[in-house]
Amino acid sequence: MKYFLCTLTICLCMNLKAQERHRFQIGSQTGYEHNYFKSPDQVLVNDTLLSGDDLIASSAYLDVSMDYDYRYKWKGHRIRFAITPFARLFQENMSDSYWSLNAAVKYDYELTESTKLLGQLNFKRMNREGLDGAQDVLVNPLGYTNYGVSSGISLEPLKRNKTTIEGFYNFKNFDEYGIRDLQFNEFGVQLGSKQKFRPGRYDHAVGFVAYYKKRLYDTFNAEDSPQLGRRDWDYARLSAFYELPLTATLEIEPQLTLYSRIDRLENRSGFNQYGPGLRLRFDNDKTKISALVKYLVRDYTDIQAPSSAEPIGLLRYQYFDFSVNFEHQLPVKGLLFTGTIYNRFRETNTTNLASRSFRGYHNYYGGVGLTWKI
């Protein structure tokens, strides 16, 4: 009996261990960020033209991040928990440093071999001072707290196809800034599908992700009428892609994005955004590289571009985005050399230098460091 109990205990422990998985990583990068408040390079204030250091904040930085992921499986159930704290410490302007915390609980249940029920809870805290310089219609603080929930179903309606349908809800409460207080509730539905096939030596894939959501803003900024502080905006977005492998380790992914906002209350703040993108992935036994370049055009449907002279037409943005992330396995097990490059250039047809809103900006950063995975 004694040997039986010992054997049973060992088997139970081995089974429990097989159902559990822990992953942990910690890393840091040091680099430099230019114009982290996304300010325009010139602003006219009381007939004085401000530029350069008067407007643009830049600094060397140190990033510190951690990521813990826990998974447990039993029968057809699986639950996952992840928490990711992050901090960016600016060397020249320590008061502009910030931190964030992401946490998520994910659950899925396997109804059949091709069908899963999905559920997720999300939390994010961004602890950051200041206002977003990429001002649009609403001026929002950089600090906020977000709560989210989603549920849905994952299907395989065709061979080598994965399709997911989810409903979601988010509540985002921005930090107070002066007399301004901003928050929104949003809810919507998302559909994603990916189809794999093999016309030659390697797997190809084509797919899309689309959503439609409603976002209800409330602003509390000493308005006499609460109605003036409300926004009712609908968003629709479609992103399509094609995964094209060139070799066993190199893949390119052409993309196309269509994105619209509809102003349900004032019929004034809507826009249509569109443009192509191209992602490159490289992955071998030691090195992973992901690079993405995008060009996007945003045409507002009713807002006129601020002009210092004659009207110049409806407001237009042009975005040029470029990013690279890489990691390389060092001789020490679990230790990676990592790097990040990000660049965004927004160009507008706004010509009124006295306007802070609807202006162009250039923001970029890059850094290198180490990550240890356990």
Secondary structure as GFF3:
##gff-version 3
##sequence-region A 1 374
A	DSSP	alpha_helix	2	19	.	.	.	ID=ss1
A	DSSP	beta_strand	20	34	.	.	.	ID=ss2
A	DSSP	beta_strand	42	45	.	.	.	ID=ss3
A	DSSP	beta_strand	48	51	.	.	.	ID=ss4
A	DSSP	three_ten_helix	52	54	.	.	.	ID=ss5
A	DSSP	beta_strand	59	74	.	.	.	ID=ss6
A	DSSP	beta_strand	77	90	.	.	.	ID=ss7
A	DSSP	three_ten_helix	94	96	.	.	.	ID=ss8
A	DSSP	beta_strand	98	112	.	.	.	ID=ss9
A	DSSP	beta_strand	115	127	.	.	.	ID=ss10
A	DSSP	beta_strand	144	155	.	.	.	ID=ss11
A	DSSP	beta_strand	161	174	.	.	.	ID=ss12
A	DSSP	beta_strand	182	197	.	.	.	ID=ss13
A	DSSP	beta_strand	204	219	.	.	.	ID=ss14
A	DSSP	three_ten_helix	226	229	.	.	.	ID=ss15
A	DSSP	beta_strand	230	245	.	.	.	ID=ss16
A	DSSP	beta_strand	250	263	.	.	.	ID=ss17
A	DSSP	beta_strand	271	283	.	.	.	ID=ss18
A	DSSP	beta_strand	287	304	.	.	.	ID=ss19
A	DSSP	beta_strand	314	329	.	.	.	ID=ss20
A	DSSP	beta_strand	335	348	.	.	.	ID=ss21
A	DSSP	beta_strand	361	373	.	.	.	ID=ss22
###
